[in-house]
Amino acid sequence: MAVQSQNTLLLLLLLFIKFATGSSDSDSELYWKCSNTFSCGANITGIGYPFRGSTDPEYCGHRSLVLSCDKRSNATTMEMTGLTYRVLEMEEGSQTLRIAREETMSSACPSVMANTTLDYSVFDYAASCMNYTFFYGCRFEEPGAVHMTRVSCAGDTGDAYVAPWVVPPMEVCGASVVVSGALMAVDKPLDATELGEALKHGFQIRWKMESQSCSECRASGGRCGYDLAANKTLCYCPHPPYVSNACAPSSPPISKGNTNTARTIGICIGGAVLAGIGLGWLAFHCKQKRKQMLSSKEVSSSSPSMKGLLSLPSSNHSNSIPSYPSPKSDFGRGSSYFGVQVFSCTELEEATNKFDPSRQLGDGGFGTVYYGLLSDGRVVAVKRLYENNFKRAEQFINEVEILARLRHQYLVILYGCTSRRSQELLLVYEYVANGTVADHLHGKRAKSGLLSLPIRMQIAVETADALSYLHRSDCIHRDVKTSNILLDNDFHVKVADFGLSRLFPSNVTHVSTAPQGTPGYVDPEYYQCYQLTEKSDVYSFGVVLIELISSLQAVDTNRHRQDINLSNMAVNKIQNHTLHELVDSSLGFHTNSSARRMVTLVSELAFRCLQQEKDMRPSMQQVLDALKGIQNEDSNAHKVEIVDLFMGDDAALLKGSTTPKSQDSLP
């Protein structure tokens, strides 16, 4: 036994020496192999961590910041989200890059049919930019007044129509590609040559990696590297310990030629320590074996009853082990998730009569809503998320988390949900009986004529109140539209559908994320530069206000191409002093002076909400205050004068100016 233990110990010692030699070789080389900087041409020189060259080891830089150099053209490129970008400028101090899609350096048309997108875990937009949308296979001959430019494209794609943000519906155009570039004025049709230059000029992005740890590493004499597994910066040192947060300042640097000597000394010391530990373990092992042999002899000489007692388990043993619930028990019936009740799928199937199609209340972008009756007598609406929606789990958790923490009289109440581990993801809301605002404006309930002007004003005020509360609670709805505004039997509002909503930290100016929402309601500045702010909801609400005074849909392909988007149509008519052509005739605009005043002031407020630049839009609280003032006929004198001018000589709203008033002029 002793010989076997000695052989085992010897084997362990040999393995340690082999491991220590290999590990030491690897660690010591980290410092030397990450000594290179990247240079390519005259503009991109001396670039170090977090970037690395394509020929450098992976651990020398971030996996998303790999630079390549074309020796023939001295052009620097990098790969991002499956596309190749030309790196035009780099400023390490501000951590900014100016980049352009590689294929647009030689052609105004993108050759790769993929949208420009950022990896937002690494990058953010650094300055003003513009997203240009190339539309292919469009079924109209002239781009018209929507500022679209026809561009001749080589290859099989055919000619493209390009717009800065106006999006023709896909029924008109077959395919589209979004390409980011420099910001251009859009008060006139785009020039194809200028468009090409804007794309070649590129756009600025910022890499978001923390730089302090690398600065500390360099100050201590180390070189920065990247831990792929832990996703963090490491410090490679020229002496032991080779990998640390910072190199020991008191240790003198060891030249590469003396590394082997230091390695040998380290191995000898480590081997001696291991040998000492091994000998101690061997002595202890032998002593324990002697005790076991003596104990075995004592047991064999004891009585049979004693042997039986030693072999039997304690009668109280099972009670001494605590009983832990199954991990799935938190999601059983009667439990809660984010503070809301968790229902079983079976219970909700029974409540909806197995999702009977006759009980379907609505069909949205993320799921179908059914009428349900719970066993406790509550009438509910059950949303069944689509199984083919790959983001359904994310939207499910997002909506539960947000609605569980928010309480407001004009927000829909979430009663509960199924477990996120369930086969079906179901959300259970209070039942709101009177349909949506969209239903009453231009849907199946539009002919009822129940939405009088005072009720529409009530809807506007209550919706603004709900959105203002969301913004105070650091939440952006991101899908404000009339089909997401429910009405009860007294026409009071319940804002619903928080699947796209985002919690918005109070210490940031925007959240960078790919544009999402419903066509016709999406903030154009958000669409251009992927920067979501509270003002994105304000823009969408401006479209809702126009819907309330016009009873028209946000997008309607049956209208003239200049008027397909209701927001464009409204801005044009307000600026051209033809508001009367926009307003629903049933509201008494032409026959009642009070209605004229109210509708005109609402249109002016909507005009401000629909400004292209977010800084020109009022806040949601200012919108709420303005609507309450209009509702209470608490308008100041100059606004009444504007109405009189409008009706008296058709001089029009915002007379003599196409520039909207500052938000500071809001009541």
Buried (B, 14 or more C-beta within 10 A) or exposed (E): EEEEBEEBBEEBBEEBBEEBBEEBEEBBBBBEBBEBEBBBBEBBEEBBBBBBBEEBBEBBBBEBBBBBBEEEEEBBBBBBEEBEBBBBEBEBEEBBBBBBBBBBBEBBBBBBEEBBBBEBEBBBBBEEBBBBBBBBBBEEEEBBBBBBBBBEBEEEBEBBBBBBBBBBEEEBBEEBBBBBBBBBEBEEBBEBEBBBBBBBBBBBBBBBBEBEBBEBBBEBBBBBBBEEEEEEBBBBBBBBEBBBEBBBEEBEEBEEEEBEEBBEEBBEEBBEEBBEEBEEBBEEBEEEEEEEEEEEEEEEEEEEEEEEEEEEEEEEEEEEEEEEEEEEEEBEEEBEBBEBBBBBBEBBBBBBBEBEEEBBBBEBBBBBBBBBBBEEEEEBBBBBBBEEBEBBEEBBBBBBBBBBEBEBEBBBBBBBBBBEEBEEBBBBBBBBEBBBBBBBBBBEBBEEEEBBBEBBBBBBBBBBBBBBBBBEBBBBBBBBBBBBBBBEEEBBBBBBBBBBBBEBEEEEEBBBBEBBBBEBBBBBBBBBBBBBBBBBBBBBBBBBBBBBBBBBBBBBEEBEBEBBBBBBBBBBBBBEBEBBEBBBEEBBBEEEEEBBBBBBBBBBBBBBBBBBEBEBBBBBBBBBBBBBBBBEEEBEEEBBEBBBBBBEEEBBBBEEEEEBBEBEBBB
